[in-house]
Amino acid sequence: MPVSSDDPLDEVLRPPPDETPEQRELRLEREAEAKRISLAIDASIKAERQARRKKRIVRLLLLGQSESGM
């Protein structure tokens, strides 16, 4: 008995019932390649964010009397 799910993408992402072993192998290779590319993109975005944080300029305005002795 198939398990029913509330996720509408489950039906689309499920492998075809008449998939041959060769088709399955090809599908799994494509999924692995897509996963590798996705992880590379995520790593690139993370590195870009970290680089932007390091470049952040902080300006400080000190207010007070110029002859306060400090």
Beta strands, then each sheet from edge to edge (+ up, - down):
end
